[in-house]
Amino acid sequence: MIPTRSIIEGVAPGVYFTDKGYLREVALGNVPGASLVTKFGRNPGSAMTTLEDVWGAAGSRSTLTSEATMEVVAAVAADDAAGLGARSVIIQGVNRALLPVQEKIATNGGGTSDPSIQKFFRVYRAWVADAGANNVANTGLVSVRVSGVGLLQATILAGIGQSETSHFTVPINKRALLVYVLPTVASNKKTDVTMWQRQELWRTAVPYTSKRKVMGWSGIDLASPTSLDVPILFPGGTDIWFTTFAAAGSTVTEVTYSLILYDI
């Protein structure tokens, strides 16, 4: 029988096996209070000797200091509520209370959508929910930013239908176990990939918590899968993200990682 939860004798309650059978049961929704999240990020062209986030835009994402409404910006006319491309986009993240929020927003081809009703403190995923033609996603670039031409928070590249950002925020009512990481560099460019965290996001005044390195891969030029026999724990209210730094020339960096989220 495949175990759905196993407690190791002599180890404190709440320590679980992360074998493939257990992970499969979590993914199938057969483990109460647990869910599997797989995140992926892609930097399509990081500049030489420049530290950039692994997400779908250049540079690093600007971290919000307060919650805000979001707007969706479509670069082409076909991505419209009545068009052939992306008709709506779902934005997912957490609010200032660090609880999960999401909202579906109609696109406005070649322009800016109405602002969201929900307020977001972090955005960690966006995807095309509805399209105007079969087997079609967004025709052009779709961006998610703070309402009123504010800070960019996510992008959906043309034809992809999904944001590619390595950023994730563990909701305050969850704990997360990192069980798998796969960084990939698309060319023979020696690249440093680093995983970061910042905890206690509920702090609203100085002193704020500092970002901290979780792990890193130095000088990789292909793929470097890391399956963790001892998972890494992230408490609720933690930012997680990856950066890339190419020693010479620009390159493409992708990261895929999996977390088990446990209810608190």
C-alpha positions in Angstrom: 0.0 0.0 0.0 1.3 3.5 -0.8 1.8 5.5 2.4 -0.1 8.8 2.6 1.5 9.9 5.8 4.3 8.3 7.7 5.8 9.3 11.1 9.3 8.1 11.8 9.6 6.4 15.2 11.7 8.5 17.6 11.3 11.6 15.6 8.9 14.5 16.5 5.4 14.2 15.1 4.9 16.0 11.9 8.0 14.7 10.2 6.9 13.0 7.0 8.5 10.8 4.3 8.8 12.4 0.9 9.1 9.2 -1.2 7.5 9.1 -4.7 4.5 7.2 -3.5 3.7 9.8 -0.9 4.3 12.7 -3.3 1.9 11.0 -5.8 -0.8 10.7 -3.1 -0.3 14.4 -2.2 -0.6 15.4 -5.9 -3.8 13.3 -6.2 -5.3 15.1 -3.2 -5.4 12.0 -1.0 -3.5 13.5 1.9 -5.7 15.8 4.0 -4.2 19.2 4.7 -1.4 18.8 2.1 -1.1 20.0 -1.5 1.7 20.0 -4.1 2.8 23.2 -5.8 5.1 23.2 -8.8 6.6 26.5 -9.8 8.6 27.4 -12.8 10.5 30.6 -13.8 12.3 31.6 -17.0 14.5 34.5 -17.7 14.6 34.7 -21.5 17.8 36.7 -21.8 19.7 37.8 -18.7 22.4 40.4 -19.4 26.1 39.6 -19.0 27.5 40.0 -15.4 24.1 41.3 -14.2 22.2 39.8 -11.3 18.6 39.3 -12.5 15.5 37.4 -11.2 14.4 34.3 -12.9 11.1 35.6 -14.3 9.7 36.6 -17.7 11.2 40.1 -17.8 14.6 41.8 -17.7 16.2 42.8 -14.4 14.7 42.1 -11.0 11.1 42.3 -9.9 10.3 45.3 -7.6 9.0 44.1 -4.3 5.8 45.7 -3.1 5.7 47.4 0.3 1.9 47.6 0.5 -1.0 45.8 -1.1 -2.5 47.2 -4.3 -5.0 46.5 -7.0 -3.6 45.1 -10.3 -4.3 45.7 -14.0 -3.7 43.6 -17.0 -2.0 45.2 -20.1 -2.4 43.5 -23.5 0.1 44.5 -26.1 -2.0 43.5 -29.2 -5.6 44.0 -30.2 -6.4 40.3 -30.4 -6.0 39.9 -26.7 -9.4 41.4 -25.9 -12.5 40.3 -24.0 -14.1 39.8 -27.5 -11.0 38.9 -29.4 -9.4 35.7 -30.8 -6.5 35.7 -28.3 -6.6 36.0 -24.5 -10.0 37.1 -23.3 -9.3 37.0 -19.6 -6.4 36.4 -17.2 -6.4 35.0 -13.7 -4.0 36.6 -11.2 -3.0 34.7 -8.1 -1.1 35.8 -5.0 -1.5 36.9 -1.4 -2.9 40.0 0.2 -1.3 42.0 3.0 -2.7 39.6 5.6 -0.6 37.0 3.6 -3.7 35.0 2.7 -4.3 33.6 -0.8 -6.2 35.8 -3.2 -7.0 35.5 -6.9 -9.1 37.3 -9.5 -10.2 36.9 -13.1 -9.8 40.0 -15.1 -11.1 40.7 -18.7 -8.4 41.9 -21.1 -8.7 45.1 -23.1 -6.9 44.4 -26.4 -4.0 46.8 -27.0 -4.7 48.6 -23.8 -5.2 48.4 -20.0 -7.9 46.5 -18.2 -10.1 47.7 -15.4 -8.3 47.5 -12.0 -8.8 44.4 -9.9 -11.2 44.4 -7.0 -8.9 42.3 -4.9 -5.7 43.9 -3.5 -2.4 42.0 -3.9 0.7 42.2 -1.7 2.4 39.6 -3.8 1.6 38.2 -7.3 3.1 34.8 -7.9 1.1 33.4 -10.9 -1.0 34.6 -13.8 -2.5 32.6 -16.6 -4.9 33.0 -19.6 -8.3 31.7 -18.4 -10.3 32.2 -21.6 -9.4 32.5 -25.3 -11.3 33.4 -28.4 -10.1 30.6 -30.6 -9.4 26.9 -30.1 -5.9 26.0 -29.1 -4.9 29.6 -28.7 -3.5 31.5 -25.7 -2.3 35.1 -25.7 -1.4 36.5 -29.1 1.0 39.1 -27.7 2.7 40.0 -24.5 0.4 40.3 -21.5 1.6 42.1 -18.4 0.4 42.3 -14.8 1.2 45.5 -13.0 0.0 47.7 -10.1 -3.0 49.7 -11.2 -2.2 53.2 -12.6 0.9 52.3 -14.6 2.6 50.9 -11.5 5.3 48.3 -10.8 5.4 45.3 -13.1 4.7 42.0 -11.2 4.3 39.3 -13.9 4.4 38.8 -17.7 2.9 36.2 -20.0 5.0 36.0 -23.1 3.2 35.6 -26.5 1.7 32.2 -27.0 2.7 30.8 -23.6 -0.6 31.4 -21.7 1.1 31.3 -18.3 3.5 33.5 -16.4 7.0 32.1 -15.9 8.1 33.5 -12.6 10.1 31.7 -9.9 8.6 33.9 -7.2 6.3 32.3 -4.7 5.0 33.4 -1.3 4.0 30.9 1.3 0.6 31.9 2.7 0.5 32.6 6.4 -1.8 29.6 7.0 0.6 27.2 5.4 4.1 25.7 5.8 6.1 24.6 2.7 8.6 21.8 2.2 10.9 22.1 -0.8 11.3 18.7 -2.3 12.8 19.2 -5.8 14.7 21.8 -7.8 15.8 21.8 -11.4 17.8 24.8 -12.7 18.6 24.9 -16.4 20.9 27.1 -18.5 20.2 27.0 -22.3 23.7 27.6 -23.6 27.3 26.9 -22.8 27.5 30.1 -20.7 28.8 29.6 -17.2 25.9 30.8 -15.0 25.3 31.1 -11.2 21.8 30.3 -10.1 20.8 31.1 -6.5 17.7 30.4 -4.5 16.6 33.1 -2.0 14.1 33.5 0.9 12.8 36.3 3.0 10.7 35.4 6.1 8.3 37.2 8.4 6.7 39.3 5.7 4.2 40.5 8.2 6.7 43.1 9.5 5.5 46.6 8.5 8.3 48.7 9.9 12.0 48.5 10.5 13.8 46.3 11.3 12.6 44.2 8.3 13.9 40.7 7.8 16.8 40.3 5.5 16.8 38.1 2.4 18.9 34.9 2.8 20.5 32.5 0.5 18.9 29.0 0.5 21.2 27.2 -1.9 23.1 27.9 -5.1 24.6 26.4 -8.3 27.9 27.9 -9.5 29.0 27.9 -13.1 26.4 25.6 -14.5 25.9 25.5 -18.2 23.3 22.8 -18.7 20.8 21.2 -16.2 21.5 20.5 -12.6 18.5 18.5 -11.0 18.5 18.4 -7.2 16.2 16.0 -5.4 16.2 16.7 -1.7 16.4 13.7 0.6 16.0 16.1 3.5 13.4 18.7 2.5 13.9 22.4 3.4 11.1 24.0 5.5 9.7 27.5 4.8 7.3 28.9 7.3 4.2 30.8 6.4 4.9 34.4 5.3 8.0 33.6 3.4 9.0 34.9 -0.1 10.9 32.4 -2.3 12.6 33.3 -5.6 15.7 32.6 -7.8 18.3 34.8 -9.4 20.7 34.2 -12.3 24.1 35.7 -13.1 25.9 34.9 -16.3 29.7 35.3 -16.3 29.9 36.0 -20.1 27.2 36.9 -22.6 23.5 36.7 -22.2 21.7 33.4 -21.7 18.3 31.8 -20.9 17.8 30.5 -17.4 14.9 28.3 -16.3 14.1 26.9 -12.8 11.5 24.4 -11.9 10.8 23.5 -8.2 8.2 21.6 -6.2 6.8 22.4 -2.7 4.5 20.5 -0.5 2.1 22.9 1.3 0.8 21.8 4.7 -2.1 23.5 6.5 -1.3 25.0 9.8 
